Amino acid sequence: MMGDNYAIIGFSSAEEMYNEMSAFYENQIEAMICYIKKLGLDQGTVKELIRGYNGLGNVDEYLEKYDDAEW
């Protein structure tokens, strides 16, 4: 998540967001969930989520990258 999104998820600065998200990986997950919900991306399909998060590029290309990622 880009630092300029700090206010969307309730932080007072990008530095605060970085510090909190660096402390525990659970904080990163919670911040990402908050971000997705704040943007209303939790109401649609996976393709809609990817389009909303990554922009208007080729969604199928992004899906392929996510499928190939090692989680």
N, C-alpha and C positions, 0 to 999 in steps of 0.2 A: 504494500500500500504506500502510495506517495505521501511524503510528509506534509504536503499542502492540504491534505484531507483531515488534519488533526482536529479541527473544530467540529466537523461532521460527527465524529465519534466521541466528542465530549472532552477533549484535552484542551489545555490553555495555550499550548505551543507544540511545534513539531518536536522540539527537544524533549518535552515531557512525554509525548507519545513514544518517541524512540526509547527513552529510559524505561518506561513501563513495559513496552513490548519486548525489550531486551532482557528484562528480569526473568520472565518465565514464558515458555512457549504457549502455555494456556492463555496468557494475556493476548498473544497474537491471534489465537483462535477466537477469543471473545471479541476482540476489536474488529476482526473481519466479519463476524456474524452481525455485529452492531452496524457496520458499514453497509452490508448487504440489505439489512432491514431498513435502515434510514433512507436508502435509495429506492426502496420498494422492489428490489430485485428478488425478493423471497417469494413472490407471488406467481411466478411463471415457471417455465420449463428450464432445463439446464441450458439449452441454446439461448434463451432469453437472458439468463444470468450472465453467460459468457459475453453476449453482445453488449449488455449494459456495462459490464466491467471492463472489457477490452476495446470497446468502440465498435465501429461499423465494419470492421474488416471481415474476412472470410471466416465465418463461425465454424464451418466444418474443419478448416485448418487448425483453429484453436482447439476444437474437440479432439482432433488427432494428437495434438501435442499433449493435452491433458491425459489422454488415454495411454500415451507412451511414457508419461512421467512415473518415476518411482516414488511411491508414497511410502 
